[in-house]
Amino acid sequence: MAQYITKNFHALKYAYHNSQFNGIVLEGGSRSRKTWSAIEFIIDYCQNNTGSTINIVKETFASFKTTLYDDFKRIFQIYGINTPFDYAQEIKSFNLLGNKINLLGTDKVSKTHGIGSDIFWVNEGLEISQDFFDQFEQRCREFWIIDYNPYFTQHWIYDKILNRPDVYHYITTLLDNPYVSENEKRKILSYNPDNLENIKNGTADDFMWKVYGLGQRGEREGLIHKNVTYIDKFPDIDYWYGLDFGFTVDPSALVKIGMNNTIVDEIKHKNIYFELLCYEPTETPELLDAYMETIGIEKIKPITADSADKYSNEKGTIEMVRDLKKKNWKISKVSKTKTVIYWIGKMNEYHIYIIKNNLVNFARKEQESYRWKMINGIKINQPIDEFDHFWNAARYGFMASFKPGSFVVKHN
């Protein structure tokens, strides 16, 4: 059947035909052919079945266009299958050998819950919340697939899926793919920090090598917030909000915040809790107002927002804080009287708890990516200005409510 059989394809066939397993997790490095093998498995399945429904799931529907559209097109051409990806700009479903293939983004919540399948495949599984996976699994009649590069050190898949006896867990690297191109192989091998030539050339990168070369879970060097625990729900304590504005590309991040003390073995611990409630661009105050109303944010609760709140477009200049105040939100601009470094240090005096909800993967991605600049392996006291929308919002709320030596919260 397949012209490019690899270990991942054999693993998929083995797990599917073994009654012990209901699903498979393909974990590993870059270019190990996890994605292509999953597509080839789906082709093989469709050659032996008709009338089935196969759901393919990604974090967002738009991400299909930048990844799987091209993969499907190339593989279909190899197998001589007519491809719908030659002539349509957007494809939500198509027929493959008498079976229906649905392409589903979890950003379309109402359209994904409740959709049944015979087979479903979660591509880049670390970007999907457990709630979505559970919804798809409980409506799956035969078999499911998850694939990913292990760029997080903590994840619900590691905790809730990999130890299940009905799940086949298979790990591969680029060395298990005889069809990887020389250019792709050369780039990935250049990350190896044990290679003197890579060190000389400045391409050695321990994190990139662990995750994308060896397929191992790795922590980025220079993480800014390390003392982080993920918990299921926000505690029953007072709370307020921090807000970082995003307009057209960057997301607006709204974070619920609370603090308390706990006593463990007669030692007092300072705790701070963050729950991410918005993580998408909001170009106008009307959009943000409607969003906050929809998710039930209380207008009596203080919101501390970024002072850089102006946005200009063809209609003129928008001032988010001013206009949200007119809509009766208790919102004010943060007072940036001290440096970002100072406030990062103060936040790191607390044990940080992040609440697991439908947006937690965005928070997790920032937590494992927000880091200090490094030059020749030496930390520079300057954050990399990236993956910081969640952290900025959290910091603004923290700054507005922080009082040295206590947890007294004061708002104007």
C-alpha positions as CSV (number, residue, x, y, z in Angstrom):
1,M,0.0,0.0,0.0
2,A,2.3,2.8,1.3
3,Q,5.4,3.9,-0.6
4,Y,7.1,5.4,2.4
5,I,6.5,2.8,5.2
6,T,8.2,3.8,8.5
7,K,8.3,2.6,12.1
8,N,5.5,5.0,13.0
9,F,3.2,3.5,10.3
10,H,3.9,0.0,11.6
11,A,3.2,1.1,15.1
12,L,-0.1,2.6,14.0
13,K,-1.1,-0.7,12.2
14,Y,0.0,-2.8,15.2
15,A,-2.0,-0.8,17.7
16,Y,-5.1,-0.6,15.6
17,H,-5.3,-4.3,15.0
18,N,-4.4,-5.2,18.7
19,S,-7.6,-5.5,20.7
20,Q,-5.7,-4.4,23.8
21,F,-5.4,-0.8,22.5
22,N,-8.0,1.9,21.9
23,G,-5.5,4.5,20.9
24,I,-1.9,5.4,20.2
25,V,0.4,8.3,21.2
26,L,3.2,9.0,18.7
27,E,5.8,11.0,20.6
28,G,9.2,12.1,19.4
29,G,11.6,14.3,17.5
30,S,11.1,16.5,14.4
31,R,11.0,14.8,11.0
32,S,10.4,11.3,12.4
33,R,7.4,11.1,10.1
34,K,4.7,11.0,12.7
35,T,2.3,13.2,10.7
36,W,2.9,11.5,7.4
37,S,2.5,8.1,8.9
38,A,-0.8,9.1,10.4
39,I,-2.0,10.3,7.0
40,E,-0.8,7.1,5.4
41,F,-2.6,5.1,8.1
42,I,-5.8,7.0,7.3
43,I,-5.4,6.2,3.6
44,D,-4.9,2.5,4.4
45,Y,-7.9,2.5,6.7
46,C,-10.1,4.1,4.0
47,Q,-8.9,1.5,1.4
48,N,-10.4,-1.1,3.7
49,N,-13.5,0.7,4.9
50,T,-16.4,2.7,3.5
51,G,-19.0,4.9,5.2
52,S,-16.7,5.8,8.1
53,T,-16.2,9.2,9.7
54,I,-12.6,10.4,10.5
55,N,-12.1,13.6,12.5
56,I,-8.7,15.3,12.4
57,V,-8.3,17.8,15.2
58,K,-5.9,20.8,15.6
59,E,-5.8,23.7,18.1
60,T,-7.1,26.1,15.5
61,F,-8.9,25.6,12.2
62,A,-6.6,28.1,10.5
63,S,-3.5,26.0,11.4
64,F,-4.6,23.3,8.9
65,K,-3.8,25.7,6.1
66,T,-0.2,26.2,7.1
67,T,0.5,22.5,7.9
68,L,-1.8,19.6,7.0
69,Y,-3.2,21.0,3.7
70,D,0.3,20.7,2.1
71,D,1.0,17.3,3.7
72,F,-2.3,15.9,2.4
73,K,-1.7,17.4,-1.0
74,R,1.8,15.9,-1.4
75,I,0.8,12.4,-0.1
76,F,-2.3,12.2,-2.2
77,Q,-0.2,13.0,-5.3
78,I,2.2,10.2,-4.3
79,Y,-0.6,7.7,-4.1
80,G,-2.5,8.9,-7.1
81,I,-5.5,10.1,-5.1
82,N,-7.5,13.0,-6.4
83,T,-6.9,15.9,-4.0
84,P,-9.3,18.7,-3.1
85,F,-6.4,20.8,-1.9
86,D,-5.4,21.9,-5.4
87,Y,-8.5,24.1,-6.1
88,A,-10.1,25.1,-2.8
89,Q,-8.7,27.8,-0.4
90,E,-10.6,26.4,2.6
91,I,-11.6,22.8,3.2
92,K,-13.6,21.7,6.2
93,S,-14.4,18.2,5.1
94,F,-13.8,15.9,2.1
95,N,-14.5,12.4,0.8
96,L,-11.7,9.8,0.8
97,L,-12.5,6.5,-0.9
98,G,-16.1,6.6,0.4
99,N,-15.3,7.9,3.9
100,K,-15.8,11.4,5.3
101,I,-12.8,13.3,6.6
102,N,-13.6,16.3,8.9
103,L,-11.0,18.9,9.7
104,L,-11.8,20.5,13.1
105,G,-10.2,23.3,15.1
106,T,-10.8,23.4,18.8
107,D,-11.3,27.1,18.5
108,K,-14.7,26.4,17.1
109,V,-16.0,25.0,20.4
110,S,-19.7,24.6,19.5
111,K,-18.8,22.8,16.2
112,T,-16.5,20.2,17.8
113,H,-18.3,19.0,20.8
114,G,-20.7,16.3,20.0
115,I,-19.1,15.2,16.7
116,G,-18.8,11.4,16.6
117,S,-16.2,9.4,14.7
118,D,-14.9,6.0,13.8
119,I,-11.3,7.3,13.9
120,F,-10.0,10.6,15.3
121,W,-6.5,12.0,15.1
122,V,-5.2,14.9,17.3
123,N,-2.3,16.5,15.4
124,E,0.2,18.4,17.7
125,G,-1.6,17.0,20.8
126,L,0.2,19.2,23.4
127,E,-1.8,22.2,22.0
128,I,-5.2,20.6,22.9
129,S,-7.0,20.7,26.2
130,Q,-8.1,17.5,28.0
131,D,-11.7,18.6,27.8
132,F,-11.6,18.5,24.0
133,F,-9.9,15.2,23.9
134,D,-12.4,13.7,26.3
135,Q,-15.3,14.9,24.2
136,F,-13.8,13.3,21.1
137,E,-12.8,10.0,22.8
138,Q,-16.2,9.4,24.3
139,R,-17.7,9.7,20.9
140,C,-15.1,7.5,19.1
141,R,-16.3,4.1,17.9
142,E,-12.9,2.5,16.9
143,F,-9.5,4.1,17.4
144,W,-7.7,7.4,18.0
145,I,-4.2,8.9,17.4
146,I,-2.3,11.7,19.2
147,D,1.1,12.9,17.9
148,Y,3.4,15.6,19.2
149,N,7.0,16.9,19.8
150,P,7.5,16.9,23.6
151,Y,8.3,20.6,24.0
152,F,6.4,20.8,27.4
153,T,7.8,19.2,30.6
154,Q,4.3,19.0,32.2
155,H,1.1,18.1,30.4
156,W,-2.2,16.3,31.0
157,I,-1.2,13.8,28.2
158,Y,1.8,12.7,30.2
159,D,-0.3,12.3,33.4
160,K,-3.7,11.1,32.1
161,I,-3.0,9.2,28.9
162,L,0.4,7.6,28.7
163,N,0.0,5.3,31.7
164,R,-3.3,3.8,30.5
165,P,-3.1,0.1,29.6
166,D,-5.3,0.7,26.5
167,V,-2.9,3.2,25.0
168,Y,0.1,2.3,22.9
169,H,3.0,4.8,23.4
170,Y,5.6,4.9,20.6
171,I,8.7,7.2,20.5
172,T,10.8,7.9,17.4
173,T,13.4,10.3,16.1
174,L,14.6,11.5,12.7
175,L,17.0,8.5,12.7
176,D,13.9,6.2,12.4
177,N,12.9,8.0,9.2
178,P,15.0,6.8,6.2
179,Y,13.2,9.4,4.0
180,V,14.2,12.5,5.8
181,S,16.0,15.0,3.5
182,E,19.7,15.7,4.0
183,N,18.9,19.4,4.6
184,E,16.4,18.6,7.3
185,K,18.7,16.1,9.0
186,R,21.6,18.5,8.9
187,K,19.6,21.3,10.6
188,I,18.4,19.1,13.4
189,L,21.8,17.5,14.0
190,S,23.3,21.0,14.2
191,Y,21.5,21.4,17.6
192,N,23.6,18.6,19.2
193,P,25.4,20.3,22.1
194,D,28.0,17.5,22.4
195,N,29.3,18.2,18.9
196,L,32.3,20.5,18.9
197,E,31.6,21.8,15.4
198,N,28.1,22.8,16.5
199,I,29.5,24.7,19.5
200,K,32.0,26.4,17.3
201,N,29.3,27.4,14.8
202,G,27.0,28.6,17.5
203,T,24.2,26.2,16.5
204,A,24.3,24.0,19.6
205,D,21.1,24.1,21.6
206,D,20.4,21.7,24.5
207,F,16.6,22.3,24.5
208,M,16.2,22.0,20.7
209,W,18.3,18.9,20.6
210,K,16.5,17.2,23.4
211,V,13.0,17.9,22.0
212,Y,13.4,17.9,18.3
213,G,16.5,15.7,17.9
214,L,16.1,13.1,20.6
215,G,12.4,13.4,21.1
216,Q,12.8,13.9,24.9
217,R,11.0,16.3,27.2
218,G,13.2,19.3,27.8
219,E,13.1,22.5,29.8
220,R,14.3,25.6,28.1
221,E,17.4,27.2,29.7
222,G,16.8,30.5,31.5
223,L,13.1,30.0,32.4
224,I,11.9,33.1,34.3
225,H,9.1,31.5,36.3
226,K,10.0,28.0,37.5
227,N,8.1,27.6,40.7
228,V,4.8,26.8,39.1
229,T,2.1,24.2,39.8
230,Y,-1.0,23.6,37.8
231,I,-4.2,23.0,39.8
232,D,-7.8,22.2,38.9
233,K,-9.7,25.2,40.2
234,F,-9.3,28.7,41.6
235,P,-9.4,28.7,45.5
236,D,-12.2,30.4,47.4
237,I,-10.4,33.7,48.0
238,D,-10.7,37.3,47.0
239,Y,-9.7,38.0,43.4
240,W,-9.2,40.7,40.8
241,Y,-7.9,40.9,37.2
242,G,-4.9,41.9,35.1
243,L,-5.2,42.8,31.4
244,D,-2.6,43.0,28.6
245,F,-4.0,44.4,25.4
246,G,-3.6,42.8,22.0
247,F,-5.2,44.2,18.9
248,T,-4.7,42.5,15.5
249,V,-2.0,39.8,15.9
250,D,-1.0,39.6,19.5
251,P,-3.7,38.3,21.9
252,S,-5.4,40.3,24.7
253,A,-4.7,38.4,27.9
254,L,-7.1,38.7,30.8
255,V,-6.0,36.9,34.0
256,K,-7.9,36.3,37.2
257,I,-5.6,36.8,40.3
258,G,-5.7,36.0,44.0
259,M,-3.2,35.6,46.8
260,N,-3.1,33.8,50.2
261,N,-0.8,32.2,52.8
262,T,-0.7,28.6,53.7
263,I,1.1,26.9,56.6
264,V,2.9,23.6,55.8
265,D,5.0,22.0,58.6
266,E,4.8,25.3,60.5
267,I,6.3,27.2,57.6
268,K,4.4,30.0,56.0
269,H,4.2,29.9,52.2
270,K,3.2,32.8,50.0
271,N,0.9,31.7,47.1
272,I,-0.4,33.5,44.1
273,Y,-3.1,32.1,41.7
274,F,-3.5,32.9,38.0
275,E,-6.3,31.8,35.7
276,L,-6.2,32.8,32.1
277,L,-9.7,33.9,30.9
278,C,-9.0,35.5,27.5
279,Y,-6.2,34.9,25.0
280,E,-7.2,36.4,21.6
281,P,-6.9,39.7,19.7
282,T,-9.5,42.3,20.6
283,E,-9.2,45.2,18.2
284,T,-11.8,47.4,19.8
285,P,-13.2,48.1,23.3
286,E,-16.6,46.9,22.0
287,L,-15.1,43.4,21.3
288,L,-13.4,43.2,24.6
289,D,-16.5,44.5,26.4
290,A,-18.7,41.8,24.8
291,Y,-16.1,39.1,25.5
292,M,-15.9,40.0,29.2
293,E,-19.7,40.2,29.5
294,T,-20.0,36.8,27.8
295,I,-17.7,35.0,30.2
296,G,-19.2,36.6,33.3
297,I,-16.5,39.1,34.4
298,E,-18.0,41.2,37.2
299,K,-17.9,45.0,36.6
300,I,-17.4,45.6,40.3
301,K,-14.0,43.8,40.3
302,P,-10.9,45.8,39.7
303,I,-9.0,45.3,36.4
304,T,-5.5,46.7,36.1
305,A,-4.5,47.1,32.5
306,D,-1.4,47.9,30.4
307,S,-0.8,51.6,30.2
308,A,0.1,51.2,26.5
309,D,-3.6,51.0,25.6
310,K,-3.8,53.1,22.4
311,Y,-4.4,51.6,19.0
312,S,-4.7,53.5,15.7
313,N,-6.6,52.3,12.7
314,E,-8.4,53.7,9.7
315,K,-11.1,55.1,12.0
316,G,-8.6,57.0,14.2
317,T,-7.1,56.4,17.7
318,I,-8.8,54.0,20.1
319,E,-8.0,54.3,23.9
320,M,-9.1,51.0,25.4
321,V,-9.0,52.0,29.1
322,R,-10.9,55.2,28.6
323,D,-13.6,53.6,26.5
324,L,-14.0,50.6,28.8
325,K,-14.4,53.0,31.7
326,K,-17.3,54.5,29.7
327,K,-18.8,51.0,29.6
328,N,-18.7,50.9,33.5
329,W,-15.7,48.6,33.9
330,K,-13.7,49.3,37.0
331,I,-10.5,49.5,35.0
332,S,-7.3,51.5,35.5
333,K,-3.8,51.7,33.9
334,V,-0.9,50.1,35.7
335,S,1.6,52.4,37.3
336,K,5.0,51.4,36.1
337,T,7.1,53.0,38.8
338,K,9.7,50.1,39.0
339,T,11.3,47.9,36.4
340,V,10.0,44.7,35.0
341,I,13.0,42.9,36.6
342,Y,11.9,44.1,40.0
343,W,8.4,42.9,39.6
344,I,9.5,39.5,38.2
345,G,11.7,39.1,41.3
346,K,8.8,39.9,43.6
347,M,6.4,37.5,41.8
348,N,9.0,34.7,42.1
349,E,9.0,35.1,45.9
350,Y,5.6,33.4,45.7
351,H,4.6,29.9,44.7
352,I,2.7,30.4,41.5
353,Y,-0.4,28.3,40.8
354,I,-2.0,28.3,37.3
355,I,-5.5,27.1,37.0
356,K,-6.2,24.3,34.4
357,N,-9.1,25.5,32.2
358,N,-9.8,25.5,28.5
359,L,-7.1,28.1,27.9
360,V,-4.4,26.6,30.1
361,N,-2.3,25.4,27.1
362,F,-1.7,29.1,26.2
363,A,-0.5,29.8,29.8
364,R,1.6,26.6,29.8
365,K,3.2,27.5,26.5
366,E,4.2,30.9,27.9
367,Q,5.3,29.4,31.2
368,E,7.7,27.0,29.4
369,S,8.9,29.6,26.9
370,Y,9.2,32.9,28.8
371,R,12.9,33.1,29.6
372,W,15.9,35.3,30.1
373,K,18.2,36.3,27.2
374,M,21.3,34.1,27.1
375,I,24.6,35.0,25.5
376,N,27.2,32.2,25.2
377,G,25.3,30.3,27.9
378,I,25.3,33.2,30.3
379,K,22.0,34.6,31.6
380,I,21.4,38.3,30.8
381,N,19.1,40.1,33.2
382,Q,16.6,40.9,30.4
383,P,13.5,38.9,29.5
384,I,13.0,37.9,25.8
385,D,10.1,40.0,24.6
386,E,8.1,37.0,23.4
387,F,5.6,34.6,25.0
388,D,4.7,37.2,27.6
389,H,1.1,38.2,27.1
390,F,-0.2,36.0,30.0
391,W,2.7,37.0,32.2
392,N,2.3,40.7,31.5
393,A,-1.4,40.6,32.4
394,A,-0.6,38.6,35.6
395,R,2.2,41.1,36.5
396,Y,0.0,44.1,36.1
397,G,-2.6,42.7,38.5
398,F,0.1,41.7,40.9
399,M,1.7,45.2,40.7
400,A,-1.5,46.9,41.5
401,S,-2.2,44.8,44.6
402,F,1.2,44.1,46.0
403,K,2.0,45.4,49.5
404,P,5.4,44.3,51.0
405,G,5.0,42.1,54.1
406,S,1.3,41.4,53.7
407,F,-1.5,40.3,51.4
408,V,-3.6,43.4,52.0
409,V,-5.1,44.3,48.7
410,K,-5.9,47.9,48.0
411,H,-7.5,49.3,44.9
412,N,-8.5,52.8,44.0
